[in-house]
Amino acid sequence: MPKRIVLKIWKSLQEPKVITLLQTVLYALIALAGVGIIAWPPSSLENVTGSVLSVVWGSFALLGGLLGMFATPTGKWFLERPGVYLCGTAVVFYLGTLSYLQAVSSGNRLVQMSFVAIAGIALAIRFERIRAFDYEPGK
């Protein structure tokens, strides 16, 4: 029974299926990060931004990740685009905060900044691929 469900889900994914699955996992990880930011904000960042902005930042990541996670497998790109905007805003916020900390405090944040920038580039690539359509062509 579970194998049949997994196969049905796999067949329903848009092509290329592996890319769709990886993009969905990316959004799920961003949503998970949003939960972590809201529930257990990183203290070094919360000291800079404050509690309220940490919740706002986490909410952008959580809502954007959830939107993308549910829109990507179905090819409903009109729903995914706002998810990309929200996730991108969370990434820019994080990168900006890390840049500020790099400039004003001791320690090295360049590795974190690089990986956050990589996430931002992945979101920009996805946005570029889906921006012209509301749905996956053929759906």
C-alpha positions as CSV (number, residue, x, y, z in Angstrom):
1,M,0.0,0.0,0.0
2,P,2.6,2.6,0.9
3,K,4.6,1.8,-2.3
4,R,1.5,2.5,-4.3
5,I,1.0,5.9,-2.6
6,V,4.6,6.8,-3.2
7,L,4.4,5.8,-6.8
8,K,1.2,7.8,-7.3
9,I,2.8,10.9,-5.8
10,W,5.9,10.4,-7.9
11,K,3.8,10.1,-11.1
12,S,1.9,13.3,-10.2
13,L,5.1,15.4,-10.0
14,Q,5.9,17.8,-12.8
15,E,8.9,17.1,-15.0
16,P,11.7,16.9,-14.4
17,K,10.6,15.0,-11.4
18,V,14.0,15.0,-9.6
19,I,14.3,18.8,-9.9
20,T,10.7,19.2,-8.6
21,L,11.4,17.0,-5.7
22,L,14.7,18.8,-4.8
23,Q,12.9,22.2,-5.1
24,T,10.1,20.9,-2.8
25,V,12.7,19.8,-0.2
26,L,14.4,23.2,-0.5
27,Y,11.1,24.9,0.4
28,A,10.5,22.4,3.3
29,L,13.9,23.2,4.7
30,I,13.2,26.9,4.5
31,A,9.9,26.3,6.3
32,L,11.7,24.3,9.0
33,A,14.2,27.1,9.4
34,G,11.3,29.5,9.9
35,V,9.9,27.3,12.7
36,G,13.4,27.3,14.3
37,I,13.7,31.1,13.9
38,I,10.3,31.7,15.6
39,A,10.6,29.0,18.3
40,W,14.4,29.3,19.1
41,P,15.8,32.5,17.5
42,P,19.6,32.6,17.2
43,S,20.7,34.8,20.1
44,S,23.4,36.5,18.2
45,L,20.9,37.6,15.5
46,E,18.1,38.4,18.0
47,N,20.4,40.7,19.9
48,V,20.8,42.7,16.7
49,T,17.2,42.6,15.3
50,G,15.1,42.2,18.5
51,S,12.4,39.7,19.2
52,V,9.7,41.2,16.9
53,L,11.9,41.3,13.8
54,S,13.1,37.7,14.5
55,V,9.4,36.6,14.5
56,V,8.8,38.5,11.3
57,W,11.9,37.1,9.6
58,G,10.9,33.6,10.7
59,S,7.3,34.1,9.5
60,F,8.6,35.1,6.1
61,A,10.6,31.9,5.9
62,L,7.8,29.7,7.3
63,L,5.0,31.0,5.1
64,G,7.2,31.2,2.0
65,G,8.5,27.7,2.5
66,L,5.0,26.3,3.0
67,L,3.7,28.0,-0.1
68,G,6.5,26.8,-2.2
69,M,6.4,23.3,-0.7
70,F,2.8,22.8,-1.7
71,A,2.8,24.7,-5.0
72,T,5.9,23.3,-6.6
73,P,4.8,19.6,-6.9
74,T,1.5,20.6,-8.4
75,G,2.9,23.1,-10.9
76,K,0.8,26.0,-9.5
77,W,3.4,28.6,-10.0
78,F,1.0,31.5,-9.3
79,L,1.1,30.3,-5.7
80,E,4.8,29.5,-5.7
81,R,5.9,33.0,-6.8
82,P,4.7,34.7,-3.5
83,G,6.5,31.8,-1.7
84,V,9.7,32.8,-3.6
85,Y,9.2,36.4,-2.6
86,L,8.7,35.6,1.0
87,C,11.7,33.2,1.1
88,G,13.8,35.7,-0.7
89,T,12.9,38.4,1.8
90,A,13.9,36.1,4.6
91,V,17.2,35.4,2.9
92,V,17.9,39.1,2.3
93,F,17.1,39.8,5.9
94,Y,19.4,37.1,7.1
95,L,22.2,38.1,4.8
96,G,21.9,41.7,5.8
97,T,22.0,40.9,9.5
98,L,25.0,38.7,9.0
99,S,26.7,41.4,6.9
100,Y,26.1,43.9,9.8
101,L,27.6,41.4,12.3
102,Q,30.6,40.8,10.1
103,A,31.2,44.6,10.0
104,V,30.7,45.4,13.6
105,S,31.7,42.4,15.7
106,S,34.6,40.0,16.0
107,G,34.4,36.6,14.4
108,N,34.0,35.5,10.8
109,R,30.5,35.3,9.3
110,L,31.7,34.8,5.7
111,V,31.0,31.1,5.6
112,Q,27.4,31.7,6.8
113,M,27.0,34.6,4.4
114,S,28.2,32.5,1.5
115,F,25.7,29.7,2.2
116,V,22.8,32.1,2.7
117,A,23.8,33.7,-0.6
118,I,23.7,30.3,-2.3
119,A,20.2,29.8,-1.0
120,G,19.2,33.2,-2.4
121,I,20.7,32.3,-5.8
122,A,18.8,29.0,-5.8
123,L,15.6,31.0,-5.2
124,A,16.4,33.5,-7.9
125,I,17.0,30.7,-10.4
126,R,13.7,29.1,-9.5
127,F,11.9,32.5,-9.9
128,E,13.4,33.0,-13.3
129,R,12.2,29.6,-14.4
130,I,8.6,30.2,-13.3
131,R,8.0,33.9,-13.6
132,A,6.4,33.8,-17.1
133,F,3.7,31.2,-16.3
134,D,0.9,30.8,-13.8
135,Y,0.9,27.0,-14.2
136,E,3.3,24.5,-15.5
137,P,2.8,24.4,-19.3
138,G,0.5,21.5,-20.1
139,K,-1.4,21.5,-16.8
